[in-house]
Amino acid sequence: MIAGKNIILGITGGIAAYKSASLVRLLVKAGAQVQVIMTPNAREFIAPLTLSTLSGKPVITEFFTANTGQWNSHVDLGLWADAMVVAPATASTIAKMAHGVADNMLVTTYLSAKAPVFVAPAMDLDMFKHPTTQHNLDLLRSYGNHIIEPAAGELASHLIGKGRMEEPENIFKVLEGFFSDTLDLKGKKVLITAGPTYEKIDPVRFIGNFSSGKQGFALAQECADRGAEVTLITGPVSLSIDNSHVNRVDVMSADEMYDAVMEHFPLQDAGIMCAAVADYKVEHQLNSKIKREKGEAPVLTLVKNRDIARAAGEKKREGQVLVGFALETDNEDAHAHEKLLKKNLDFIVLNSLNDPGAGFQCATNKVKIIERDGSETVYPCKDKRMVAKDIVDVLVNKYLKS
Ligand code: CTP
């Protein structure tokens, strides 16, 4: 429920700032207290008077209010807020937030905020695509911020592409969803597998895959934020998760992941098999390094790894829920259906490598959820944390309702 929540709306200097007035209106109408903080440039795009009238509070831009000399405490504001939303967020503000350049009231308050932070980027398509911006957004995500992906369409420059700030109604829905779902997994135990597995060839080499673990970690964060006790069984990734409700179990190979899942799954209410488990391992791992100069190039004999999801599906007891993933390159729906049945899953999350913005390494994903009764829900391309929210919504609302 948004009613009664204290929300800081940070507005930066982009043309989409005019849309922020509608966002203030939606939040206030829903019963939230809204404190607008503008960057100095934002005032060129929309009049502070419009925003203070709609929010019923003076807009803050400076550290001091010039005529009264009143000190605007970013620390107090940071503590007051239940959420902070930066919409629109320009490339410049995103960079400052990512690197702690606290040279204005908005970024200073961001650094003091204890509440969840939502960032809705808005900029020209090339600025959005630029590796600097993408890297800064990744940094913000890694600090636990929620990125509300911009939409594609005609931009202020008249160019067509991705960079348009998400509509205020949709930003509002993200916030509404965030507050309404709080703790709906309380008392539940969820096991999540994440990342790749590494299959050792010799002490220095392995067979692996490109999985970054981002989707699995986003699921773990989402479930923990909603009150679940999470067991996160992860292959080798360079991600961290800081949540006392997440028990992280690090494994290397598919065999180690299998053992960990078999140990923990019986105690769970749900399992989400998100790992990209290697299908094959080397039949005979070598204990010393294969040397280049010695003899012929080696021929590796591979043997099949055990299917962890399938083994969990066979052991699934009444009331337990099992969710799987399918990453496909062709014949996507048919393969996903087959896996859903073969592994005794309750639903499967399909992503296709043919969709831009989906799959390995990227920060976004585009998924379709397929259920046993044949129902299918297609979602647009979103930040992996938002995708996690969609998946957990289905898990909670359709499968774990007690
Ligand atoms: N999976 C698993 N153990 C394996 C292989 C896959 O737990 N050894 C799980 C994945 O975590 C995912 C689902 O099974 O939830 C589907 O994985 P995927 O690699 O798409 O399917 P495979 O069964 O390996 O089939 P293929 O590689 O032939 O597409």
Residues whose N, C-alpha, C, O or C-beta is under 5 A from the ligand:
A	BS01	CTP	M273 C274 A275 A276 V277 A278 N305 R306 D307 I308 A309 G324 F325 A326 L327
